[in-house]
């Protein structure tokens, strides 16, 4: 295991030279793109231009984005371990509201999808709060990122599907703290630190334009080995995300099970997925749980690869790093994590989120554009993702249809779990502006997520589904 108490001694990494051939995109010629030792020396925990994640340490000139500090968020005095995380920023007031009437005044800090929301829903608004750069991780995460900066390499597998982008020689943390191109930026999203162990009760709601919905109740167990500090020697092509999902309600679908086992890098292995149907009492391979096939219980309002903004094989798009910009994004969503943020309170009669529960802040984000490759297929012709510079979590996604028009808008409302030091969504929402509907992914407010559960690898197997199968 990394020596956590040595991280502050690192300060910056010197003398490391990144080697390897990187590709600008799977469809372009190979291009040699090294990160120089001078660039790597800009990274550090204290006193450097860039943070270990590669974010700009300094705030912006206007003072509306603060300096990043290596100070982990402290739990409020009323937080009870094992319960929902109380809001450490509850005293913050709304600085201003962006509405359909004034959004053009803020257009340079809005995505095309956000602008389309104001045009489509004249009553939609964004409450903007003070920016809090709360994405601060445990020391081993930053030590790993500093090491990855000099060792990680992009790996392309043109013979896999339409050409998969992967990586090697990176552990525990962002593979490319100084991303040179779209492929490296995409790999940073794939290697972002996420909760290692999670046992959660979740809800998926496909909501009509009149605010009607059926709650699909899901029990989810997850082990993400890539971020696990207790696992040192591994290959990113092995199964590093173990995901076990059981539908508990409504009654007509209760007992359905989905098991997925993902590598972090898909250049050698594909997603392993299985499904159990209680009606047939059989466990079958489920190759359909991937790409643009419908997300579980989404009523066709989202694709499988949209969970967390993006997941799974990446070979159907060419990936371009557009650059970095300031954007109003959901952040520090503790109001949506609170016990009173159940569907009965946060879903309006128009079938949208009650925006008083949403908190938006101004953050610098990386802009990553995925354009559908010729000769392949996907529901989206283009998807533009906005990645938080401090975490590489996808905060906002603009989804375009084949006509080049905005079709769907995705938001990730994340919180920093201050007791375990990881960021994760408190809620996720997708607006289908053509259908006039919304999809909501929430936690069941009677059952807080549990980070103490531990399962052996054999739990995440088809045999385990057969043993646990019900009805």
C-alpha positions in Angstrom: 0.0 0.0 0.0 1.2 3.6 -0.6 2.6 5.3 2.5 -0.1 7.8 3.1 2.0 9.9 5.4 4.6 10.6 2.7 2.3 12.4 0.4 3.0 15.9 1.7 6.7 15.2 1.3 6.3 14.8 -2.4 5.1 18.3 -3.1 6.0 18.0 -6.7 7.3 15.2 -9.0 10.7 16.0 -10.5 12.7 14.2 -13.1 9.9 12.0 -14.4 9.5 11.8 -18.1 6.4 10.3 -19.6 7.0 7.9 -22.4 4.8 6.2 -24.9 2.9 6.9 -28.1 -0.5 8.5 -27.8 -3.2 8.8 -30.4 -5.2 12.0 -30.9 -8.2 9.8 -31.8 -8.7 6.2 -32.9 -9.3 7.3 -36.5 -6.2 9.5 -36.8 -2.6 8.6 -37.4 -0.5 7.7 -34.4 1.2 10.8 -32.9 4.0 10.9 -30.4 2.9 13.1 -27.5 5.2 13.1 -24.4 4.6 15.0 -21.3 7.9 16.7 -20.5 9.6 16.7 -17.1 9.0 20.4 -17.0 5.3 20.0 -17.4 5.1 17.2 -14.8 7.0 19.5 -12.4 4.0 21.8 -12.4 2.0 19.1 -10.6 2.0 18.9 -6.8 0.1 18.9 -3.6 1.4 22.2 -2.4 2.9 25.3 -4.0 2.7 24.3 -7.6 0.8 25.7 -10.6 -1.3 22.5 -11.0 -2.9 20.2 -8.4 -2.1 16.5 -8.5 -5.2 16.1 -10.6 -3.9 18.6 -13.1 -6.4 21.3 -12.2 -5.4 24.9 -12.0 -4.6 25.6 -8.3 -5.3 29.3 -8.5 -8.8 30.8 -8.6 -9.9 32.9 -11.5 -9.2 36.6 -12.0 -12.8 37.6 -11.0 -12.5 35.8 -7.7 -15.6 33.8 -8.5 -13.6 30.5 -8.5 -11.4 30.1 -5.4 -8.0 28.6 -5.1 -7.8 24.9 -4.6 -6.5 23.9 -1.2 -5.4 20.4 0.0 -7.9 20.5 2.8 -10.4 17.7 3.0 -14.0 18.6 3.8 -14.8 18.1 7.5 -18.1 16.5 8.6 -20.6 18.9 10.2 -21.3 18.4 13.9 -24.7 17.0 13.2 -23.5 14.3 10.8 -24.1 10.7 12.0 -22.0 8.0 10.5 -24.2 5.6 8.5 -26.8 8.3 7.9 -27.3 10.6 4.9 -24.6 13.3 4.8 -25.7 16.6 6.2 -24.9 19.8 4.3 -21.6 21.5 5.3 -22.6 24.5 3.3 -26.2 25.0 4.5 -25.6 28.6 5.4 -24.6 29.6 1.9 -27.2 31.9 0.2 -28.2 32.0 -3.4 -26.0 34.6 -5.1 -28.3 35.0 -8.1 -30.8 33.1 -10.2 -30.4 32.4 -13.9 -33.8 32.3 -15.7 -35.2 32.2 -19.2 -35.4 35.9 -19.0 -31.7 36.6 -18.2 -29.8 33.5 -19.4 -28.3 35.3 -22.3 -26.4 37.5 -19.9 -24.6 34.3 -18.7 -24.5 32.6 -22.1 -20.6 32.3 -22.1 -20.8 30.1 -18.9 -23.7 27.9 -20.0 -23.6 24.7 -22.2 -25.8 24.4 -25.3 -27.9 22.0 -23.4 -28.5 24.4 -20.6 -29.5 27.1 -23.1 -31.9 24.7 -24.7 -33.5 24.0 -21.3 -34.2 27.7 -20.9 -35.8 27.8 -24.3 -37.8 24.6 -23.9 -39.0 25.3 -20.3 -39.5 29.0 -19.6 -40.0 28.3 -15.9 -36.7 26.5 -15.5 -34.0 28.2 -13.5 -30.6 27.7 -11.9 -29.8 28.9 -8.4 -26.1 29.9 -8.3 -24.2 29.6 -5.1 -20.6 30.3 -3.9 -18.1 28.0 -5.5 -16.7 25.4 -3.1 -13.8 23.3 -4.5 -14.7 20.4 -2.1 -13.2 17.6 -4.3 -10.2 16.8 -2.1 -9.2 13.2 -1.8 -7.1 11.0 0.4 -3.3 11.3 0.1 -2.8 7.9 -1.7 -5.0 9.2 -4.5 -2.7 12.1 -5.1 0.4 10.1 -4.7 -0.8 7.7 -7.4 -1.8 10.6 -9.7 1.7 12.1 -9.5 3.2 8.7 -10.3 0.8 8.1 -13.2 1.8 11.4 -14.8 5.2 9.9 -15.7 4.2 6.3 -16.5 0.7 6.1 -18.0 0.2 5.4 -21.7 -2.8 5.3 -24.0 -3.4 2.0 -25.6 -5.4 1.7 -28.8 -7.1 -1.5 -29.9 -8.3 -0.9 -33.5 -9.3 -4.5 -33.9 -11.8 -4.3 -31.0 -15.2 -3.1 -32.2 -14.6 0.2 -33.9 -11.4 0.8 -32.1 -11.3 1.0 -28.3 -9.2 3.5 -26.4 -7.5 2.2 -23.2 -4.5 2.8 -21.1 -1.7 1.0 -19.1 0.8 1.8 -16.3 -1.6 3.7 -14.1 -3.0 2.8 -10.7 -5.7 4.0 -8.3 -6.1 7.5 -9.8 -6.3 9.7 -12.8 -4.1 8.3 -15.5 -3.2 11.6 -17.3 -3.2 14.6 -14.9 -1.9 16.6 -17.9 -4.2 15.3 -20.7 -2.8 16.0 -24.1 -5.8 15.0 -26.2 -9.3 13.6 -26.2 -8.3 10.0 -25.5 -6.3 10.9 -22.5 -9.1 13.1 -21.2 -11.5 10.3 -21.7 -9.2 8.0 -19.7 -9.1 10.4 -16.8 -12.9 10.1 -16.6 -12.5 6.3 -16.7 -9.8 6.3 -14.0 -11.4 8.9 -11.7 -11.4 7.8 -8.0 -14.8 6.5 -7.0 -16.3 4.8 -3.9 -14.6 1.4 -3.4 -17.4 -0.4 -1.6 -21.1 0.6 -1.8 -24.3 -1.1 -0.7 -27.2 1.2 -1.7 -30.9 1.3 -2.2 -31.6 3.3 -5.3 -34.6 4.5 -7.3 -35.2 5.0 -11.0 -38.1 7.1 -12.1 -39.2 7.7 -15.7 -41.4 10.7 -15.3 -44.2 11.9 -17.6 -44.8 15.5 -18.5 -47.7 15.6 -16.0 -45.4 14.5 -13.1 -46.6 10.9 -12.9 -44.1 8.1 -12.3 -43.6 4.6 -11.0 -40.7 4.0 -8.6 -38.4 1.3 -9.7 -36.6 0.2 -6.5 -33.1 -1.3 -6.9 -30.7 -2.8 -4.5 -27.1 -2.3 -5.7 -23.8 -3.7 -4.4 -20.5 -2.4 -5.9 -16.8 -3.0 -5.5 -14.5 -0.7 -7.5 -11.1 -2.3 -7.3 -9.2 0.4 -9.2 -9.6 2.9 -6.3 -9.1 0.3 -3.6 -5.9 1.1 -1.6 -5.6 -2.5 -0.5 -5.2 -3.7 -4.0 -1.7 -3.0 -5.4 -0.9 -5.4 -8.2 -3.4 -5.5 -10.9 -4.0 -5.2 -14.6 -6.6 -2.7 -15.7 -7.9 -5.3 -18.2 -9.2 -7.5 -15.4 -12.6 -7.0 -13.8 -12.2 -3.9 -11.7 -15.8 -2.8 -11.4 -18.1 -5.4 -9.9 -21.7 -4.4 -10.0 -24.7 -6.4 -8.7 -28.2 -5.0 -9.1 -31.6 -6.4 -8.0 -35.0 -4.9 -8.9 -37.2 -5.0 -5.9 -40.2 -3.1 -7.2 -42.7 -2.7 -8.8 -44.0 -6.2 -8.2 -44.2 -7.2 -11.9 -40.4 -6.9 -12.3 -39.3 -7.8 -8.8 -36.5 -10.3 -8.6 -34.7 -9.3 -11.9 -31.0 -9.3 -11.4 -28.2 -7.6 -13.5 -24.5 -8.4 -12.9 -21.8 -6.5 -14.7 -18.0 -6.9 -14.5 -16.0 -4.2 -16.2 -12.3 -3.7 -16.8 -11.1 -0.1 -16.4 -9.5 -0.4 -19.9 -11.5 -2.3 -22.5 -8.6 -2.9 -25.0 -8.4 -6.7 -24.1 -11.7 -7.5 -22.4 -15.3 -6.6 -23.0 -18.0 -6.0 -20.4 -19.1 -9.2 -18.8 -22.9 -9.0 -18.1 -25.5 -11.4 -17.0 -29.2 -11.1 -16.3 -31.6 -13.2 -14.2 -35.3 -13.4 -15.0 -37.4 -14.8 -12.1 -40.1 -15.9 -14.6 -37.6 -18.1 -16.5 -35.5 -18.8 -13.4 -32.4 -18.7 -15.7 -29.2 -16.7 -15.7 -28.2 -15.6 -19.2 -25.4 -13.6 -20.6 -26.6 -10.1 -21.4 -24.6 -8.6 -24.2 -27.3 -6.0 -24.6 -26.3 -4.2 -21.4 -24.0 -1.8 -23.2 -23.8 1.2 -25.5 -27.2 2.7 -26.5 -29.4 0.0 -25.3 -31.9 1.4 -22.8 -30.7 1.9 -19.2 -32.5 -0.3 -16.7 -36.0 0.9 -15.9 -35.5 4.1 -17.9 -38.5 3.6 -20.2 -36.1 4.4 -23.1 -35.2 7.9 -21.8 -31.5 7.1 -21.4 -28.9 4.8 -22.8 -26.9 2.2 -20.8 -23.7 4.1 -21.3 -25.1 7.3 -19.8 -25.0 6.2 -16.1 -22.4 8.5 -14.4 -22.3 10.6 -17.6 -20.5 7.8 -19.4 -19.5 4.2 -18.8 -18.4 1.1 -20.7 -16.6 0.6 -24.1 -15.8 3.9 -25.9 -15.2 2.7 -29.4 -18.3 4.2 -31.2 -17.1 7.8 -30.9 -14.1 9.8 -31.8 -13.0 11.8 -28.8 -11.8 15.4 -29.0 -10.4 17.6 -26.2 -12.0 21.0 -27.0 -10.3 22.7 -24.1 -11.3 24.1 -20.7 -13.9 26.7 -19.8 -15.8 28.1 -16.8 -19.3 26.7 -16.6 -22.2 26.7 -14.1 -22.6 23.1 -13.1 -24.4 21.1 -10.3 -22.0 20.8 -7.4 -22.2 20.0 -3.6 -25.7 18.6 -4.0 -26.3 18.0 -0.3 -29.9 19.3 -0.6 -30.6 16.4 -3.0 -28.9 14.0 -0.6 -31.1 15.0 2.3 -33.8 12.8 3.8 -36.5 15.2 2.6 -35.4 14.9 -1.0 -37.6 12.1 -2.0 -39.6 12.0 -5.2 -42.8 13.3 -3.5 -40.9 16.6 -2.7 -38.5 17.1 -5.6 -40.6 16.2 -8.6 -43.0 18.9 -9.8 -46.4 18.5 -11.4 -44.7 19.3 -14.7 -42.5 16.3 -14.4 -39.2 18.1 -13.7 -36.9 18.7 -10.7 -37.9 21.3 -8.2 -34.9 23.5 -8.8 -34.9 24.8 -5.3 -33.2 21.5 -4.4 -30.4 22.1 -7.0 -27.2 23.9 -6.3 -25.1 25.3 -9.2 -21.6 26.7 -8.9 -19.1 28.2 -11.3 -16.3 25.7 -11.9 -13.6 25.2 -14.5 -14.4 22.1 -16.6 -12.8 20.2 -19.4 -14.9 20.0 -22.5 -14.8 16.6 -24.2 -16.6 16.0 -27.5 -17.6 12.6 -28.7 -18.6 12.4 -32.4 -20.2 9.2 -33.8 -17.8 7.3 -36.0 -18.7 6.6 -39.6 -19.8 3.0 -40.1 -21.2 2.5 -36.6 -24.4 3.4 -34.8 -25.6 5.0 -31.6 -28.6 7.0 -30.5 -26.4 10.1 -30.2 -24.7 11.6 -33.2 -22.6 13.8 -30.8 -22.3 14.1 -27.0 -20.4 16.9 -25.4 -19.3 16.2 -21.8 -18.2 18.7 -19.2 -15.7 17.2 -16.7 -14.9 18.9 -13.4 -11.2 19.8 -13.3 -10.8 18.7 -9.7 -12.4 15.3 -10.0 -12.9 14.5 -13.7 -16.5 13.6 -12.9 -18.9 14.4 -15.8 -21.1 17.1 -14.4 -23.2 17.9 -17.5 -23.7 16.2 -20.9 -25.3 17.7 -24.0 -26.7 14.9 -26.3 -27.3 15.7 -30.0 -29.5 13.8 -32.4 -28.7 12.9 -36.0 -29.9 16.3 -37.2 -27.3 18.0 -35.1 -29.9 19.4 -32.6 -29.9 19.2 -28.8 -32.0 16.2 -27.8 -31.2 15.4 -24.2 -29.5 17.2 -21.3 -27.9 15.2 -18.5 -26.9 16.4 -15.0 -24.9 14.7 -12.3 -25.5 16.2 -8.9 -22.6 15.1 -6.8 -21.5 15.3 -3.2 -18.2 14.7 -1.5 -18.7 11.9 1.1 -16.5 13.6 3.7 -16.3 10.5 5.9 -14.8 8.3 3.3 -13.2 10.9 1.0 -14.9 10.0 -2.3 -17.2 11.9 -4.6 -20.4 10.3 -6.0 -23.8 11.3 -7.4 -26.5 12.2 -5.0 -28.9 12.2 -8.0 -28.7 12.1 -11.7 -31.3 13.6 -14.1 -31.8 13.5 -17.8 -34.2 15.8 -19.7 -35.5 14.6 -23.0 -36.6 17.9 -24.6 -38.2 16.2 -27.6 -40.4 13.9 -25.5 -41.0 16.5 -22.7 -40.0 13.9 -20.1 -37.4 13.5 -17.4 -35.5 10.5 -16.0 -34.4 10.6 -12.3 -31.9 8.4 -10.6 -32.1 8.8 -6.8 -31.3 7.2 -3.5 -34.2 5.7 -1.5 -34.3 8.2 1.4 -35.2 5.5 4.0 -31.9 3.7 3.3 -28.6 5.6 3.3 -25.8 4.2 1.2 -23.6 1.9 3.3 -19.8 1.9 2.7 -19.0 -0.8 5.2 -20.2 -3.8 3.2 -17.6 -6.2 2.0 -18.1 -9.1 -0.5 -15.9 -11.8 -1.8 -15.4 -11.9 -5.6 -17.5 -15.0 -5.8 -20.6 -12.8 -4.8 -20.2 -11.1 -8.2 -20.7 -14.2 -10.3 -23.5 -15.9 -12.3 -23.4 -18.8 -9.7 -24.2 -16.3 -7.0 -27.2 -15.0 -8.9 -28.5 -18.6 -9.2 -28.0 -19.1 -5.4 -29.7 -15.8 -4.6 -32.4 -15.9 -7.3 -35.9 -15.2 -6.0 -39.5 -15.8 -7.3 
